[in-house]
Amino acid sequence: MQTRFNTFYSRGAGTPVNQSDNFDGTRVGLGAEIPASRNTFVRMDYSYTRYNDALTVSPSQPTADIMRFDNTETLARLGLGYRF
């Protein structure tokens, strides 16, 4: 999994911070499809993504804020389907 993290904020009267970073991550998940009738089914799945690197924001200012983000993502979905 690869995604882009955009960090944008304004720090008081200082220079705005606008940073873009790409990170790779590992996604694991599981899912199931359960018949509801002859042609319909219910589908459920869950996934978890852990990005390999932590994002560090350090704007170039005399009193810079240094922030570190450890990014993860979870996704749960539920759906109803019909087979023709």
Distance bins in CASP14 RR format, pairs under 12 A and 6 or more apart:
PFRMAT RR
TARGET T0000
AUTHOR 0000-0000-0000
RMODE 2
METHOD distances of the structure
MODEL  1
1 22 0 0 0 0 0 1 0 0 0 0 0
1 23 0 0 0 0 1 0 0 0 0 0 0
1 24 1 0 0 1 0 0 0 0 0 0 0
1 25 1 0 1 0 0 0 0 0 0 0 0
1 26 1 0 0 1 0 0 0 0 0 0 0
1 27 1 0 1 0 0 0 0 0 0 0 0
1 28 0 0 0 0 0 1 0 0 0 0 0
1 29 0 0 0 0 0 1 0 0 0 0 0
1 47 0 0 0 0 1 0 0 0 0 0 0
1 48 0 0 0 0 0 1 0 0 0 0 0
1 49 1 0 1 0 0 0 0 0 0 0 0
1 50 0 0 0 0 1 0 0 0 0 0 0
1 51 1 0 0 1 0 0 0 0 0 0 0
1 52 0 0 0 0 1 0 0 0 0 0 0
1 71 0 0 0 0 0 1 0 0 0 0 0
1 72 0 0 0 0 0 1 0 0 0 0 0
1 73 0 0 0 0 1 0 0 0 0 0 0
1 75 0 0 0 0 0 1 0 0 0 0 0
2 21 0 0 0 0 0 1 0 0 0 0 0
2 22 1 0 0 1 0 0 0 0 0 0 0
2 23 1 0 0 1 0 0 0 0 0 0 0
2 24 1 0 1 0 0 0 0 0 0 0 0
2 25 1 0 0 1 0 0 0 0 0 0 0
2 26 0 0 0 0 0 1 0 0 0 0 0
2 27 0 0 0 0 0 1 0 0 0 0 0
2 49 0 0 0 0 0 1 0 0 0 0 0
2 51 0 0 0 0 1 0 0 0 0 0 0
2 52 0 0 0 0 0 1 0 0 0 0 0
2 53 0 0 0 0 0 1 0 0 0 0 0
3 20 0 0 0 0 0 1 0 0 0 0 0
3 21 0 0 0 0 1 0 0 0 0 0 0
3 22 1 0 0 1 0 0 0 0 0 0 0
3 23 1 0 0 1 0 0 0 0 0 0 0
3 24 0 0 0 0 1 0 0 0 0 0 0
3 25 1 0 0 1 0 0 0 0 0 0 0
3 27 0 0 0 0 0 1 0 0 0 0 0
3 49 0 0 0 0 1 0 0 0 0 0 0
3 50 0 0 0 0 0 1 0 0 0 0 0
3 51 1 0 0 1 0 0 0 0 0 0 0
3 52 0 0 0 0 0 1 0 0 0 0 0
3 53 0 0 0 0 0 1 0 0 0 0 0
3 55 0 0 0 0 0 1 0 0 0 0 0
3 71 0 0 0 0 1 0 0 0 0 0 0
3 72 0 0 0 0 0 1 0 0 0 0 0
3 73 1 0 0 1 0 0 0 0 0 0 0
4 19 0 0 0 0 0 1 0 0 0 0 0
4 20 1 0 0 1 0 0 0 0 0 0 0
4 21 1 0 0 1 0 0 0 0 0 0 0
4 22 1 0 1 0 0 0 0 0 0 0 0
4 23 1 0 0 1 0 0 0 0 0 0 0
4 24 0 0 0 0 0 1 0 0 0 0 0
4 51 0 0 0 0 0 1 0 0 0 0 0
4 55 0 0 0 0 0 1 0 0 0 0 0
4 71 0 0 0 0 0 1 0 0 0 0 0
5 19 0 0 0 0 1 0 0 0 0 0 0
5 20 1 0 0 1 0 0 0 0 0 0 0
5 21 1 0 1 0 0 0 0 0 0 0 0
5 22 1 0 0 1 0 0 0 0 0 0 0
5 23 1 0 0 1 0 0 0 0 0 0 0
5 24 0 0 0 0 0 1 0 0 0 0 0
5 25 0 0 0 0 0 1 0 0 0 0 0
5 51 0 0 0 0 1 0 0 0 0 0 0
5 53 0 0 0 0 0 1 0 0 0 0 0
5 54 0 0 0 0 0 1 0 0 0 0 0
5 55 1 0 1 0 0 0 0 0 0 0 0
5 56 0 0 0 0 0 1 0 0 0 0 0
5 57 0 0 0 0 1 0 0 0 0 0 0
5 67 0 0 0 0 0 1 0 0 0 0 0
5 69 1 0 0 1 0 0 0 0 0 0 0
5 70 0 0 0 0 0 1 0 0 0 0 0
5 71 1 0 0 1 0 0 0 0 0 0 0
5 73 0 0 0 0 0 1 0 0 0 0 0
6 17 0 0 0 0 0 1 0 0 0 0 0
6 18 1 0 0 1 0 0 0 0 0 0 0
6 19 1 0 0 1 0 0 0 0 0 0 0
6 20 1 0 1 0 0 0 0 0 0 0 0
6 21 0 0 0 0 1 0 0 0 0 0 0
6 22 0 0 0 0 0 1 0 0 0 0 0
6 23 0 0 0 0 0 1 0 0 0 0 0
6 55 0 0 0 0 0 1 0 0 0 0 0
6 57 0 0 0 0 0 1 0 0 0 0 0
6 69 0 0 0 0 0 1 0 0 0 0 0
7 16 0 0 0 0 0 1 0 0 0 0 0
7 17 1 0 0 1 0 0 0 0 0 0 0
7 18 1 0 0 1 0 0 0 0 0 0 0
7 19 1 0 1 0 0 0 0 0 0 0 0
7 20 1 0 0 1 0 0 0 0 0 0 0
7 21 1 0 0 1 0 0 0 0 0 0 0
7 55 1 0 0 1 0 0 0 0 0 0 0
7 56 0 0 0 0 1 0 0 0 0 0 0
7 57 1 0 1 0 0 0 0 0 0 0 0
7 58 0 0 0 0 0 1 0 0 0 0 0
7 59 0 0 0 0 1 0 0 0 0 0 0
7 65 0 0 0 0 0 1 0 0 0 0 0
7 67 0 0 0 0 1 0 0 0 0 0 0
7 68 0 0 0 0 0 1 0 0 0 0 0
7 69 0 0 0 0 1 0 0 0 0 0 0
7 71 0 0 0 0 0 1 0 0 0 0 0
8 15 0 0 0 0 0 1 0 0 0 0 0
8 16 1 0 0 1 0 0 0 0 0 0 0
8 17 1 0 0 1 0 0 0 0 0 0 0
8 18 1 0 1 0 0 0 0 0 0 0 0
8 19 1 0 0 1 0 0 0 0 0 0 0
8 20 0 0 0 0 1 0 0 0 0 0 0
8 57 0 0 0 0 0 1 0 0 0 0 0
8 59 0 0 0 0 0 1 0 0 0 0 0
9 15 0 0 0 0 0 1 0 0 0 0 0
9 16 1 0 0 1 0 0 0 0 0 0 0
9 17 1 0 1 0 0 0 0 0 0 0 0
9 18 0 0 0 0 1 0 0 0 0 0 0
9 19 0 0 0 0 1 0 0 0 0 0 0
9 57 0 0 0 0 1 0 0 0 0 0 0
9 59 0 0 0 0 1 0 0 0 0 0 0
9 65 0 0 0 0 1 0 0 0 0 0 0
9 67 0 0 0 0 1 0 0 0 0 0 0
10 16 1 0 1 0 0 0 0 0 0 0 0
10 17 1 0 0 1 0 0 0 0 0 0 0
10 18 0 0 0 0 1 0 0 0 0 0 0
10 59 0 0 0 0 0 1 0 0 0 0 0
10 65 0 0 0 0 0 1 0 0 0 0 0
11 17 1 0 0 1 0 0 0 0 0 0 0
11 18 0 0 0 0 0 1 0 0 0 0 0
11 57 0 0 0 0 0 1 0 0 0 0 0
11 58 0 0 0 0 0 1 0 0 0 0 0
11 59 1 0 0 1 0 0 0 0 0 0 0
11 60 0 0 0 0 0 1 0 0 0 0 0
11 61 1 0 0 1 0 0 0 0 0 0 0
11 62 0 0 0 0 0 1 0 0 0 0 0
11 63 0 0 0 0 1 0 0 0 0 0 0
11 64 0 0 0 0 1 0 0 0 0 0 0
11 65 1 0 0 1 0 0 0 0 0 0 0
11 66 0 0 0 0 0 1 0 0 0 0 0
11 67 0 0 0 0 0 1 0 0 0 0 0
12 59 0 0 0 0 0 1 0 0 0 0 0
12 61 0 0 0 0 0 1 0 0 0 0 0
12 63 0 0 0 0 0 1 0 0 0 0 0
12 65 0 0 0 0 0 1 0 0 0 0 0
13 61 0 0 0 0 0 1 0 0 0 0 0
14 59 0 0 0 0 1 0 0 0 0 0 0
14 60 0 0 0 0 0 1 0 0 0 0 0
14 61 1 0 0 1 0 0 0 0 0 0 0
14 62 0 0 0 0 1 0 0 0 0 0 0
14 63 0 0 0 0 1 0 0 0 0 0 0
14 64 0 0 0 0 0 1 0 0 0 0 0
14 65 0 0 0 0 0 1 0 0 0 0 0
15 59 1 0 0 1 0 0 0 0 0 0 0
15 60 1 0 0 1 0 0 0 0 0 0 0
15 61 1 0 0 1 0 0 0 0 0 0 0
15 62 0 0 0 0 0 1 0 0 0 0 0
15 63 0 0 0 0 0 1 0 0 0 0 0
15 64 0 0 0 0 0 1 0 0 0 0 0
15 65 0 0 0 0 0 1 0 0 0 0 0
16 57 0 0 0 0 0 1 0 0 0 0 0
16 59 0 0 0 0 1 0 0 0 0 0 0
16 61 0 0 0 0 0 1 0 0 0 0 0
17 56 0 0 0 0 0 1 0 0 0 0 0
17 57 1 0 0 1 0 0 0 0 0 0 0
17 58 0 0 0 0 1 0 0 0 0 0 0
17 59 1 0 1 0 0 0 0 0 0 0 0
17 60 0 0 0 0 1 0 0 0 0 0 0
17 61 0 0 0 0 1 0 0 0 0 0 0
17 64 0 0 0 0 1 0 0 0 0 0 0
17 65 1 0 0 1 0 0 0 0 0 0 0
17 66 0 0 0 0 0 1 0 0 0 0 0
17 67 0 0 0 0 1 0 0 0 0 0 0
18 57 0 0 0 0 0 1 0 0 0 0 0
18 59 0 0 0 0 1 0 0 0 0 0 0
19 55 0 0 0 0 1 0 0 0 0 0 0
19 56 0 0 0 0 1 0 0 0 0 0 0
19 57 1 0 1 0 0 0 0 0 0 0 0
19 58 0 0 0 0 1 0 0 0 0 0 0
19 59 0 0 0 0 1 0 0 0 0 0 0
19 60 0 0 0 0 0 1 0 0 0 0 0
19 65 0 0 0 0 0 1 0 0 0 0 0
19 67 0 0 0 0 0 1 0 0 0 0 0
19 69 0 0 0 0 0 1 0 0 0 0 0
20 55 0 0 0 0 0 1 0 0 0 0 0
20 57 0 0 0 0 0 1 0 0 0 0 0
21 51 0 0 0 0 1 0 0 0 0 0 0
21 52 0 0 0 0 0 1 0 0 0 0 0
21 53 0 0 0 0 1 0 0 0 0 0 0
21 54 0 0 0 0 0 1 0 0 0 0 0
21 55 1 0 1 0 0 0 0 0 0 0 0
21 56 0 0 0 0 1 0 0 0 0 0 0
21 57 0 0 0 0 1 0 0 0 0 0 0
21 69 0 0 0 0 1 0 0 0 0 0 0
21 71 0 0 0 0 1 0 0 0 0 0 0
22 51 0 0 0 0 0 1 0 0 0 0 0
22 52 0 0 0 0 0 1 0 0 0 0 0
22 53 0 0 0 0 1 0 0 0 0 0 0
22 55 0 0 0 0 0 1 0 0 0 0 0
22 71 0 0 0 0 0 1 0 0 0 0 0
23 49 0 0 0 0 0 1 0 0 0 0 0
23 50 0 0 0 0 0 1 0 0 0 0 0
23 51 1 0 1 0 0 0 0 0 0 0 0
23 52 1 0 0 1 0 0 0 0 0 0 0
23 53 1 0 1 0 0 0 0 0 0 0 0
23 54 0 0 0 0 1 0 0 0 0 0 0
23 55 1 0 0 1 0 0 0 0 0 0 0
23 56 0 0 0 0 0 1 0 0 0 0 0
23 69 0 0 0 0 0 1 0 0 0 0 0
23 70 0 0 0 0 0 1 0 0 0 0 0
23 71 1 0 0 1 0 0 0 0 0 0 0
23 72 0 0 0 0 0 1 0 0 0 0 0
23 73 0 0 0 0 0 1 0 0 0 0 0
24 49 0 0 0 0 0 1 0 0 0 0 0
24 50 0 0 0 0 0 1 0 0 0 0 0
24 51 1 0 0 1 0 0 0 0 0 0 0
24 52 1 0 1 0 0 0 0 0 0 0 0
24 53 1 0 0 1 0 0 0 0 0 0 0
24 71 0 0 0 0 0 1 0 0 0 0 0
25 47 0 0 0 0 0 1 0 0 0 0 0
25 48 0 0 0 0 0 1 0 0 0 0 0
25 49 1 0 1 0 0 0 0 0 0 0 0
25 50 1 0 0 1 0 0 0 0 0 0 0
25 51 1 0 1 0 0 0 0 0 0 0 0
25 52 1 0 1 0 0 0 0 0 0 0 0
25 53 0 0 0 0 1 0 0 0 0 0 0
25 54 0 0 0 0 0 1 0 0 0 0 0
25 71 0 0 0 0 1 0 0 0 0 0 0
25 72 0 0 0 0 1 0 0 0 0 0 0
25 73 0 0 0 0 1 0 0 0 0 0 0
26 47 0 0 0 0 0 1 0 0 0 0 0
26 48 0 0 0 0 1 0 0 0 0 0 0
26 49 1 0 0 1 0 0 0 0 0 0 0
26 50 1 0 1 0 0 0 0 0 0 0 0
26 51 0 0 0 0 1 0 0 0 0 0 0
26 52 1 0 0 1 0 0 0 0 0 0 0
26 53 0 0 0 0 0 1 0 0 0 0 0
26 72 0 0 0 0 0 1 0 0 0 0 0
26 73 0 0 0 0 0 1 0 0 0 0 0
27 45 0 0 0 0 0 1 0 0 0 0 0
27 46 0 0 0 0 0 1 0 0 0 0 0
27 47 1 0 1 0 0 0 0 0 0 0 0
27 48 1 0 0 1 0 0 0 0 0 0 0
27 49 1 0 1 0 0 0 0 0 0 0 0
27 50 0 0 0 0 1 0 0 0 0 0 0
27 51 0 0 0 0 1 0 0 0 0 0 0
27 52 0 0 0 0 0 1 0 0 0 0 0
27 72 0 0 0 0 0 1 0 0 0 0 0
27 73 0 0 0 0 1 0 0 0 0 0 0
27 74 0 0 0 0 0 1 0 0 0 0 0
27 75 0 0 0 0 1 0 0 0 0 0 0
28 45 0 0 0 0 0 1 0 0 0 0 0
28 46 0 0 0 0 1 0 0 0 0 0 0
28 47 1 0 0 1 0 0 0 0 0 0 0
28 48 1 0 1 0 0 0 0 0 0 0 0
28 49 0 0 0 0 1 0 0 0 0 0 0
28 50 0 0 0 0 1 0 0 0 0 0 0
28 72 0 0 0 0 0 1 0 0 0 0 0
28 73 0 0 0 0 0 1 0 0 0 0 0
28 74 0 0 0 0 0 1 0 0 0 0 0
28 75 0 0 0 0 0 1 0 0 0 0 0
29 44 0 0 0 0 0 1 0 0 0 0 0
29 45 1 0 0 1 0 0 0 0 0 0 0
29 46 1 0 1 0 0 0 0 0 0 0 0
29 47 1 0 1 0 0 0 0 0 0 0 0
29 48 1 0 0 1 0 0 0 0 0 0 0
29 49 0 0 0 0 1 0 0 0 0 0 0
29 50 0 0 0 0 0 1 0 0 0 0 0
29 73 0 0 0 0 0 1 0 0 0 0 0
29 74 0 0 0 0 1 0 0 0 0 0 0
29 75 0 0 0 0 1 0 0 0 0 0 0
29 76 0 0 0 0 0 1 0 0 0 0 0
29 77 0 0 0 0 0 1 0 0 0 0 0
30 44 0 0 0 0 1 0 0 0 0 0 0
30 45 1 0 0 1 0 0 0 0 0 0 0
30 46 1 0 0 1 0 0 0 0 0 0 0
30 47 0 0 0 0 1 0 0 0 0 0 0
30 48 0 0 0 0 1 0 0 0 0 0 0
30 75 0 0 0 0 0 1 0 0 0 0 0
30 76 0 0 0 0 0 1 0 0 0 0 0
30 77 0 0 0 0 0 1 0 0 0 0 0
31 42 0 0 0 0 0 1 0 0 0 0 0
31 43 1 0 0 1 0 0 0 0 0 0 0
31 44 1 0 1 0 0 0 0 0 0 0 0
31 45 1 1 0 0 0 0 0 0 0 0 0
31 46 1 0 0 1 0 0 0 0 0 0 0
31 47 0 0 0 0 1 0 0 0 0 0 0
31 75 0 0 0 0 0 1 0 0 0 0 0
31 76 0 0 0 0 0 1 0 0 0 0 0
31 77 0 0 0 0 1 0 0 0 0 0 0
31 78 0 0 0 0 0 1 0 0 0 0 0
31 79 0 0 0 0 0 1 0 0 0 0 0
32 41 0 0 0 0 1 0 0 0 0 0 0
32 42 0 0 0 0 1 0 0 0 0 0 0
32 43 1 0 0 1 0 0 0 0 0 0 0
32 44 1 0 1 0 0 0 0 0 0 0 0
32 45 1 0 0 1 0 0 0 0 0 0 0
32 46 0 0 0 0 1 0 0 0 0 0 0
32 77 0 0 0 0 0 1 0 0 0 0 0
32 78 0 0 0 0 0 1 0 0 0 0 0
32 79 0 0 0 0 0 1 0 0 0 0 0
33 40 0 0 0 0 0 1 0 0 0 0 0
33 41 1 0 1 0 0 0 0 0 0 0 0
33 42 1 0 0 1 0 0 0 0 0 0 0
33 43 1 0 1 0 0 0 0 0 0 0 0
33 44 1 0 0 1 0 0 0 0 0 0 0
33 45 0 0 0 0 1 0 0 0 0 0 0
33 77 0 0 0 0 0 1 0 0 0 0 0
33 78 0 0 0 0 0 1 0 0 0 0 0
33 79 0 0 0 0 1 0 0 0 0 0 0
33 80 0 0 0 0 0 1 0 0 0 0 0
33 81 0 0 0 0 1 0 0 0 0 0 0
33 83 0 0 0 0 0 1 0 0 0 0 0
34 40 0 0 0 0 0 1 0 0 0 0 0
34 41 1 0 0 1 0 0 0 0 0 0 0
34 42 1 0 1 0 0 0 0 0 0 0 0
34 43 1 0 0 1 0 0 0 0 0 0 0
34 44 1 0 0 1 0 0 0 0 0 0 0
34 45 0 0 0 0 0 1 0 0 0 0 0
34 78 0 0 0 0 0 1 0 0 0 0 0
34 79 0 0 0 0 0 1 0 0 0 0 0
34 80 0 0 0 0 0 1 0 0 0 0 0
34 81 0 0 0 0 0 1 0 0 0 0 0
35 41 1 0 1 0 0 0 0 0 0 0 0
35 42 0 0 0 0 1 0 0 0 0 0 0
35 43 0 0 0 0 0 1 0 0 0 0 0
35 80 0 0 0 0 0 1 0 0 0 0 0
35 81 0 0 0 0 0 1 0 0 0 0 0
35 82 0 0 0 0 0 1 0 0 0 0 0
35 83 0 0 0 0 1 0 0 0 0 0 0
36 42 1 0 1 0 0 0 0 0 0 0 0
36 43 0 0 0 0 0 1 0 0 0 0 0
36 44 0 0 0 0 0 1 0 0 0 0 0
36 79 0 0 0 0 0 1 0 0 0 0 0
36 80 1 0 0 1 0 0 0 0 0 0 0
36 81 0 0 0 0 1 0 0 0 0 0 0
36 82 0 0 0 0 1 0 0 0 0 0 0
36 83 0 0 0 0 0 1 0 0 0 0 0
37 80 0 0 0 0 0 1 0 0 0 0 0
37 81 0 0 0 0 0 1 0 0 0 0 0
37 82 0 0 0 0 1 0 0 0 0 0 0
37 83 0 0 0 0 0 1 0 0 0 0 0
38 82 0 0 0 0 0 1 0 0 0 0 0
38 83 0 0 0 0 1 0 0 0 0 0 0
38 84 0 0 0 0 0 1 0 0 0 0 0
39 80 0 0 0 0 0 1 0 0 0 0 0
39 81 0 0 0 0 1 0 0 0 0 0 0
39 82 1 0 1 0 0 0 0 0 0 0 0
39 83 1 0 1 0 0 0 0 0 0 0 0
39 84 1 0 0 1 0 0 0 0 0 0 0
40 79 0 0 0 0 0 1 0 0 0 0 0
40 80 1 0 0 1 0 0 0 0 0 0 0
40 81 1 0 1 0 0 0 0 0 0 0 0
40 82 1 0 1 0 0 0 0 0 0 0 0
40 83 1 0 0 1 0 0 0 0 0 0 0
40 84 0 0 0 0 0 1 0 0 0 0 0
41 78 0 0 0 0 0 1 0 0 0 0 0
41 79 0 0 0 0 1 0 0 0 0 0 0
41 80 1 0 0 1 0 0 0 0 0 0 0
41 81 1 0 1 0 0 0 0 0 0 0 0
41 82 1 0 0 1 0 0 0 0 0 0 0
41 83 1 0 0 1 0 0 0 0 0 0 0
42 77 0 0 0 0 0 1 0 0 0 0 0
42 78 1 0 0 1 0 0 0 0 0 0 0
42 79 1 0 0 1 0 0 0 0 0 0 0
42 80 1 0 1 0 0 0 0 0 0 0 0
42 81 1 0 0 1 0 0 0 0 0 0 0
42 82 0 0 0 0 0 1 0 0 0 0 0
43 76 0 0 0 0 0 1 0 0 0 0 0
43 77 1 0 0 1 0 0 0 0 0 0 0
43 78 1 0 0 1 0 0 0 0 0 0 0
43 79 1 0 1 0 0 0 0 0 0 0 0
43 80 1 0 0 1 0 0 0 0 0 0 0
43 81 1 0 0 1 0 0 0 0 0 0 0
43 82 0 0 0 0 0 1 0 0 0 0 0
43 83 0 0 0 0 0 1 0 0 0 0 0
44 75 0 0 0 0 0 1 0 0 0 0 0
44 76 1 0 0 1 0 0 0 0 0 0 0
44 77 1 0 0 1 0 0 0 0 0 0 0
44 78 1 0 1 0 0 0 0 0 0 0 0
44 79 1 0 0 1 0 0 0 0 0 0 0
44 80 0 0 0 0 0 1 0 0 0 0 0
44 81 0 0 0 0 0 1 0 0 0 0 0
45 74 0 0 0 0 0 1 0 0 0 0 0
45 75 0 0 0 0 1 0 0 0 0 0 0
45 76 1 0 0 1 0 0 0 0 0 0 0
45 77 1 0 1 0 0 0 0 0 0 0 0
45 78 0 0 0 0 1 0 0 0 0 0 0
45 79 0 0 0 0 1 0 0 0 0 0 0
46 73 0 0 0 0 0 1 0 0 0 0 0
46 74 1 0 0 1 0 0 0 0 0 0 0
46 75 1 0 0 1 0 0 0 0 0 0 0
46 76 1 0 1 0 0 0 0 0 0 0 0
46 77 1 0 0 1 0 0 0 0 0 0 0
46 78 0 0 0 0 1 0 0 0 0 0 0
47 72 0 0 0 0 0 1 0 0 0 0 0
47 73 0 0 0 0 1 0 0 0 0 0 0
47 74 1 0 0 1 0 0 0 0 0 0 0
47 75 1 0 1 0 0 0 0 0 0 0 0
47 76 0 0 0 0 1 0 0 0 0 0 0
47 77 0 0 0 0 1 0 0 0 0 0 0
48 72 1 0 0 1 0 0 0 0 0 0 0
48 73 1 0 0 1 0 0 0 0 0 0 0
48 74 1 0 1 0 0 0 0 0 0 0 0
48 75 1 0 0 1 0 0 0 0 0 0 0
48 76 0 0 0 0 1 0 0 0 0 0 0
49 71 0 0 0 0 1 0 0 0 0 0 0
49 72 1 0 0 1 0 0 0 0 0 0 0
49 73 1 0 1 0 0 0 0 0 0 0 0
49 74 1 0 0 1 0 0 0 0 0 0 0
49 75 1 0 0 1 0 0 0 0 0 0 0
50 70 0 0 0 0 1 0 0 0 0 0 0
50 71 0 0 0 0 1 0 0 0 0 0 0
50 72 1 0 1 0 0 0 0 0 0 0 0
50 73 0 0 0 0 1 0 0 0 0 0 0
50 74 0 0 0 0 0 1 0 0 0 0 0
51 69 0 0 0 0 1 0 0 0 0 0 0
51 70 0 0 0 0 1 0 0 0 0 0 0
51 71 1 0 1 0 0 0 0 0 0 0 0
51 72 1 0 0 1 0 0 0 0 0 0 0
51 73 1 0 0 1 0 0 0 0 0 0 0
52 70 0 0 0 0 0 1 0 0 0 0 0
52 71 0 0 0 0 1 0 0 0 0 0 0
52 72 0 0 0 0 0 1 0 0 0 0 0
53 68 0 0 0 0 0 1 0 0 0 0 0
53 69 0 0 0 0 0 1 0 0 0 0 0
53 70 0 0 0 0 1 0 0 0 0 0 0
53 71 0 0 0 0 1 0 0 0 0 0 0
54 67 0 0 0 0 0 1 0 0 0 0 0
54 68 1 0 1 0 0 0 0 0 0 0 0
54 69 1 0 0 1 0 0 0 0 0 0 0
54 70 1 0 1 0 0 0 0 0 0 0 0
54 71 1 0 0 1 0 0 0 0 0 0 0
54 72 0 0 0 0 0 1 0 0 0 0 0
55 66 0 0 0 0 0 1 0 0 0 0 0
55 67 0 0 0 0 1 0 0 0 0 0 0
55 68 1 0 0 1 0 0 0 0 0 0 0
55 69 1 0 1 0 0 0 0 0 0 0 0
55 70 0 0 0 0 1 0 0 0 0 0 0
55 71 1 0 0 1 0 0 0 0 0 0 0
55 72 0 0 0 0 0 1 0 0 0 0 0
56 64 0 0 0 0 0 1 0 0 0 0 0
56 65 0 0 0 0 0 1 0 0 0 0 0
56 66 1 0 0 1 0 0 0 0 0 0 0
56 67 1 0 0 1 0 0 0 0 0 0 0
56 68 1 0 1 0 0 0 0 0 0 0 0
56 69 1 0 0 1 0 0 0 0 0 0 0
56 70 0 0 0 0 0 1 0 0 0 0 0
56 71 0 0 0 0 0 1 0 0 0 0 0
57 64 0 0 0 0 1 0 0 0 0 0 0
57 65 1 0 0 1 0 0 0 0 0 0 0
57 66 1 0 0 1 0 0 0 0 0 0 0
57 67 1 0 1 0 0 0 0 0 0 0 0
57 68 1 0 0 1 0 0 0 0 0 0 0
57 69 1 0 0 1 0 0 0 0 0 0 0
58 64 1 0 1 0 0 0 0 0 0 0 0
58 65 1 0 0 1 0 0 0 0 0 0 0
58 66 1 0 1 0 0 0 0 0 0 0 0
58 67 1 0 0 1 0 0 0 0 0 0 0
58 68 0 0 0 0 1 0 0 0 0 0 0
59 65 1 0 0 1 0 0 0 0 0 0 0
59 66 0 0 0 0 1 0 0 0 0 0 0
59 67 0 0 0 0 1 0 0 0 0 0 0
60 66 0 0 0 0 0 1 0 0 0 0 0
END
